[in-house]
Amino acid sequence: MKYISTRGQVEPKGFIDTVLMGLADDGGLMVPEKVPTVSESTLQAWSKLSYIDLFLNIFALYVEDEIPADDLRQLAEKSYANFRHPEVAPVRQINDSLHIMELFHGPTFAFKDVALQFMGEFYSYISKKYGEVIHILGATSGDTGAAAIQGVRGKEGIKICILHPHNRVSKVQELQMTTVDDQNVLNLSVKGNFDDCQKIIKDLFADLPFKKQHHLRAINSINFVRILAQTVYYFYAYFRTQEAAAGRPINICVPSGNFGNIFSGFLAQKMGLPINKLIIATNENNILERFVKTGEYKPGDFRSTHSPSMDIQVASNFERYLYYFLNEDAAKVSAYMQQLQSEGQIVLSGADLEQVQQDFAAHGASNAECLDEIRKYKQQYDYLLDPHTACGIAAYELYNGDNEVCVTLATAHPAKFDEAIILCDIKQDFPAPIAALFDMPQYQTVIDHDQDEVVRQLESFYTLQV
Ligand SMILES: N[C@@H](CCOP(=O)(O)O)C(=O)O
């Protein structure tokens, strides 16, 4: 299995080099040269596997012999040992048509742990086995940062710097990141929004001499391994719902900001998982909804919402979708991305738009809708949704058809977003690890939205002996 760039200017790479490269050196995103497909009989055989065995079977198709099978098993077992649920990602049936896959049983109570616990172990393995220097640079709207830091804190040979938007993440998200006192962690709180943070890190990754000199590694979903690790739970969700669905089509509804989570579902579908509909849920930052409904992909005005992890206008994995949408034509992808940069938009119409609408349905929930869903599900089912999952539920209610079953992905635990829960007049008890954060000192550097300042911070952090 080799990996290539969506823009076609990178020599094919193996799995490990692809992970280490992160953002492709030509500015594109790495994708498998050929997506492996699985037969019906394989799906049948996989449907009874435990989460870890399923993970190993799927990874085997992408990693081939680059990592010995025993090593990969150890890495996977270590990655999921800290999850609070033995199934890793359990599925709960809420009513006849709705199932919720709880992806928040990892150390930082968000779906990001599922991939980032593995990435932490993987980077540590690569650092020990090959002596690679691992200097992680990432941007977060709240959840990725906390999960990435948790995945590598205190690990030898690894340093991590995370940019988050100052005062634009929830209090718990901020505490999860900034109460970590390990010397290998640097939190930069940037006066700006998530898109500003993501742009800074992408520009630094695109500066190849800088990237090489400082051994920059990515943990965001620009890194293909993030996508792959998330693909596993789509298979798991499908298999765990099949019995209750009793032959009815199964849809999956996905709260998504950076398009990484939903793209993992798209990849699972491409591999042969018979997901009926992929439903994108987002908030008032509804670029993805507008794209699916009108064909116009155009970043709009940034809004602060009750679901801050999805406060994103420029969705980085959109480019991976474009690549497959354009029949893997890298020259066309480059032209579209060039157009996005110069004209600020991409517009699809006619048969192209119809194709997009076959691939996805999408809904951007308003702030009011989000809170209404939280109240409603607490009242009707005594189930407390976090605000991102609530946006997902709003989308499920709109797009799940009669006689269809839907798995909505619960991407975070409500305790991470008490600001929204309080607005619904609901009182929740915090799980102990979250409650403990409020008594801890914080470590972060607040900086202006200024790339040169980030460079200065990185240069001193990466040369620091820890
Ligand atoms: N919602 C994310 C934003 C970054 O997305 P990623 O999937 O590319 O890491 C967050 O919580 O940080």
The ligand as an SDF file (V2000), in Angstrom:
LIG
                    3D

 12 11  0  0  0  0  0  0  0  0999 V2000
  -12.9260   20.1350   16.0850 N   0  0  0  0  0  0  0  0  0  0  0  0
  -11.5200   20.0150   16.1460 C   0  0  0  0  0  0  0  0  0  0  0  0
  -10.8070   20.8910   15.1620 C   0  0  0  0  0  0  0  0  0  0  0  0
   -9.5740   20.2190   14.6340 C   0  0  0  0  0  0  0  0  0  0  0  0
   -9.9880   19.1100   13.8730 O   0  0  0  0  0  0  0  0  0  0  0  0
   -9.0890   17.9030   13.4700 P   0  0  0  0  0  0  0  0  0  0  0  0
  -10.0420   16.7650   13.3480 O   0  0  0  0  0  0  0  0  0  0  0  0
   -8.4610   18.2410   12.1950 O   0  0  0  0  0  0  0  0  0  0  0  0
   -8.0680   17.6760   14.5270 O   0  0  0  0  0  0  0  0  0  0  0  0
  -11.0140   20.2200   17.5660 C   0  0  0  0  0  0  0  0  0  0  0  0
  -11.7470   19.9260   18.5100 O   0  0  0  0  0  0  0  0  0  0  0  0
   -9.9130   20.6740   17.7620 O   0  0  0  0  0  0  0  0  0  0  0  0
  1  2  1  0
  2  3  1  0
  2 10  1  0
  3  4  1  0
  4  5  1  0
  5  6  1  0
  6  7  2  0
  6  8  1  0
  6  9  1  0
 10 11  2  0
 10 12  1  0
M  END
$$$$
